[in-house]
């Protein structure tokens, strides 16, 4: 059985900064391989730089729009590295990205919530 990995965006390798990154959702996950994702910031994914462990197959950008609609943009890829540019839809309140490699391994980042919609998100107590 396979396992997954979580990569944390932390300023140092201490317990405090790693837990802070986890509680502020400053991380991404993979299905196991060390796929690298480099977002612009924790509140803006794009441009998103990607480095795979195998050739990248596609990137899917999911946007959740006001009113309950969801859009998906699929970008086909063929190389080990990619830089993804995307303009977030004006009515999107959240979005995330899923990367798939040729070997079917994946990485996910998000959801990223846009303000003021992020104030509508349920916060843990």
C-alpha positions as CSV (number, residue, x, y, z in Angstrom):
1,X,0.0,0.0,0.0
2,X,1.2,3.5,-0.8
3,X,1.5,6.5,1.4
4,X,1.4,10.2,1.0
5,X,3.5,13.2,1.8
6,X,2.8,16.7,3.1
7,X,5.1,19.5,2.3
8,X,4.9,22.5,4.7
9,X,5.8,26.1,3.8
10,X,7.6,27.1,7.1
11,X,10.2,29.7,7.8
12,X,12.3,27.3,9.8
13,X,12.4,23.6,10.8
14,X,11.0,24.0,14.3
15,X,7.9,22.5,15.9
16,X,6.3,25.9,16.3
17,X,6.7,27.1,12.7
18,X,5.6,23.7,11.3
19,X,2.5,23.7,13.4
20,X,1.8,27.3,12.5
21,X,2.1,26.4,8.8
22,X,-0.3,23.5,9.3
23,X,-2.9,25.6,11.1
24,X,-2.7,28.4,8.5
25,X,-3.0,25.8,5.6
26,X,0.4,26.6,4.3
27,X,1.1,23.2,2.8
28,X,0.4,20.8,0.0
29,X,0.2,17.0,-0.3
30,X,1.3,14.4,-2.8
31,X,0.4,10.8,-3.3
32,X,3.9,9.8,-2.3
33,X,6.7,11.1,-4.6
34,X,8.4,14.4,-3.9
35,X,6.6,16.5,-6.5
36,X,7.6,20.1,-5.9
37,X,5.0,23.0,-6.0
38,X,6.1,26.6,-5.7
39,X,3.1,29.0,-5.4
40,X,3.4,32.7,-5.6
41,X,2.2,33.0,-2.0
42,X,-0.1,31.3,0.5
43,X,-3.0,33.4,-0.7
44,X,-2.3,33.4,-4.4
45,X,-1.2,30.2,-6.2
46,X,-0.4,31.8,-9.6
47,X,2.0,31.7,-11.1
48,X,2.5,28.1,-9.8
49,X,5.9,26.4,-10.6
50,X,5.9,22.6,-10.6
51,X,8.7,20.1,-10.7
52,X,7.7,16.5,-11.1
53,X,9.4,13.2,-10.4
54,X,8.1,12.0,-13.8
55,X,6.8,13.9,-16.8
56,X,3.8,15.9,-15.9
57,X,0.6,14.9,-17.6
58,X,-1.9,17.6,-16.6
59,X,-2.9,20.3,-14.2
60,X,-6.5,20.8,-13.1
61,X,-7.6,24.1,-11.6
62,X,-10.9,23.9,-9.7
63,X,-12.7,27.1,-9.0
64,X,-15.8,27.2,-6.7
65,X,-18.0,30.1,-7.7
66,X,-20.7,32.0,-5.8
67,X,-24.0,30.3,-6.3
68,X,-22.7,26.8,-6.1
69,X,-21.1,26.4,-9.5
70,X,-17.7,24.8,-10.1
71,X,-15.4,25.3,-13.0
72,X,-12.5,23.1,-13.9
73,X,-9.7,24.1,-16.3
74,X,-7.4,21.3,-17.5
75,X,-4.0,22.1,-18.9
76,X,-2.2,19.3,-20.7
77,X,1.5,19.0,-20.0
78,X,4.5,16.9,-21.3
79,X,7.6,17.9,-19.4
80,X,9.1,17.5,-16.0
81,X,8.7,21.2,-15.2
82,X,5.9,23.7,-15.7
83,X,4.9,27.2,-14.8
84,X,1.2,27.6,-14.6
85,X,-0.4,31.1,-15.1
86,X,-4.1,31.5,-14.4
87,X,-6.4,34.4,-13.7
88,X,-8.8,33.5,-10.9
89,X,-12.5,34.0,-11.9
90,X,-14.0,37.2,-10.3
91,X,-16.9,35.2,-8.7
92,X,-14.6,32.4,-7.3
93,X,-14.6,32.2,-3.5
94,X,-12.2,29.2,-3.4
95,X,-9.9,27.3,-5.7
96,X,-7.3,24.5,-5.7
97,X,-5.0,22.8,-8.0
98,X,-4.4,19.1,-8.7
99,X,-1.3,17.9,-10.6
100,X,-1.1,14.5,-12.3
101,X,2.1,12.9,-13.6
102,X,2.4,10.4,-16.4
103,X,2.9,7.7,-13.8
104,X,-0.5,8.6,-12.2
105,X,1.1,10.1,-9.1
106,X,-0.5,13.3,-7.9
107,X,0.0,16.5,-5.9
108,X,-2.7,18.8,-4.5
109,X,-2.6,22.4,-3.2
110,X,-5.4,24.4,-1.7
111,X,-8.1,25.2,-1.2
112,X,-7.2,28.9,-1.3
113,X,-10.1,31.1,-0.1
114,X,-10.5,34.6,-1.5
115,X,-11.4,37.5,0.8
116,X,-14.1,38.4,1.8
117,X,-15.5,34.9,1.1
118,X,-12.8,33.4,3.4
119,X,-14.7,34.9,6.3
120,X,-17.6,32.5,5.4
121,X,-15.3,29.5,5.8
122,X,-15.9,27.4,8.9
123,X,-13.1,27.8,11.4
124,X,-12.1,25.1,13.8
125,X,-13.0,25.7,17.4
